[in-house]
């Protein structure tokens, strides 16, 4: 019986920890701060249409890539950059989450995607 109690307590603690991690990462993510709750149409009109999409229950997940640009890095070198993301959108076409899938160093910091999409 004590093994069951320990196992259930461990599962509960792990679930609580994972749930809090998701909340913290969304709150600390400047791209999500900027875009969650906004129209996906607004995002795609500003930064390029998505490459493709996949239905997932009441959401749609768009694969997106954009922001193609040549920039000067802090090191003084020039680099061609772009940003790739998975954008989860509700059935009302409102952005629920943006997960960066490919990023490069930006002109002013470690993330070109943040500079582009969050206006950093």
C-alpha positions in Angstrom: 0.0 0.0 0.0 2.8 2.5 0.8 4.3 1.9 -2.7 1.0 3.0 -4.3 0.9 6.1 -2.1 4.5 6.9 -3.1 3.8 6.3 -6.8 0.6 8.4 -6.8 2.4 11.2 -4.9 5.3 11.1 -7.4 2.9 11.2 -10.4 1.0 14.1 -8.8 4.3 16.0 -8.1 5.6 15.4 -11.6 2.3 16.5 -13.2 2.3 19.7 -11.1 5.9 20.4 -12.0 5.2 20.0 -15.7 2.1 22.1 -15.6 3.9 24.9 -13.9 6.8 24.7 -16.4 4.4 25.2 -19.3 2.9 28.2 -17.7 6.3 29.8 -16.8 7.7 29.2 -20.3 4.6 30.8 -21.9 4.8 33.8 -19.6 8.5 34.3 -20.1 8.4 33.9 -23.9 8.3 37.4 -25.5 7.0 36.0 -28.8 4.0 34.4 -27.1 3.5 37.6 -25.0 3.3 39.6 -28.3 1.1 37.2 -30.4 -1.0 34.9 -28.3 -4.6 36.1 -28.5 -4.0 37.9 -31.8 -5.4 36.9 -35.2 -3.3 34.4 -37.2 -4.3 36.4 -40.2 -2.6 39.5 -38.8 0.6 37.4 -38.2 0.6 35.7 -41.6 -0.1 39.0 -43.4 2.9 40.7 -41.6 5.4 37.8 -41.8 4.4 35.4 -44.7 1.8 32.7 -45.1 2.4 29.3 -43.5 4.0 26.5 -45.4 1.4 23.9 -44.4 -1.1 23.0 -41.7 -2.4 20.0 -39.7 -5.7 19.8 -37.9 -5.5 18.8 -34.2 -8.9 18.6 -32.5 -10.3 22.1 -32.2 -6.9 23.6 -33.2 -4.8 23.9 -36.3 -1.0 23.8 -36.2 0.7 25.8 -38.9 4.3 25.3 -40.0 5.7 28.7 -40.8 9.0 30.1 -42.0 9.8 33.7 -42.7 11.8 36.8 -41.9 14.5 36.0 -44.5 17.1 38.7 -44.2 20.8 39.4 -44.3 22.0 41.0 -41.0 25.2 42.1 -39.4 25.9 40.1 -36.2 27.4 41.6 -33.1 30.7 39.9 -34.1 30.8 42.1 -37.2 30.1 39.1 -39.6 27.2 39.1 -42.0 24.7 36.3 -41.9 21.6 35.2 -43.7 18.8 34.5 -41.2 15.3 33.3 -41.0 12.9 32.0 -38.4 10.8 28.8 -38.3 7.9 28.0 -36.0 4.9 25.9 -35.3 1.9 28.2 -34.7 -1.1 26.7 -32.9 -4.4 28.5 -33.8 -7.9 28.0 -32.4 -10.9 27.2 -34.6 -11.6 31.0 -34.4 -8.2 31.6 -36.1 -6.7 33.1 -32.9 -3.1 32.3 -32.0 -2.8 30.0 -28.9 0.9 29.3 -29.0 4.1 29.9 -31.0 6.9 27.3 -30.7 10.1 28.2 -32.4 11.6 25.3 -34.3 14.6 26.9 -35.9 16.4 30.1 -34.9 19.8 31.8 -35.4 21.6 34.5 -33.5 20.2 38.0 -34.2 21.8 41.3 -34.8 21.4 42.3 -31.1 21.1 39.1 -29.2 21.0 35.3 -29.2 17.6 35.0 -31.0 16.7 36.4 -34.5 13.2 35.0 -34.0 12.7 37.1 -30.9 14.0 40.2 -32.7 11.7 39.6 -35.6 8.5 38.4 -33.9 8.6 40.2 -30.5 10.1 43.4 -31.7 13.1 43.1 -29.3 
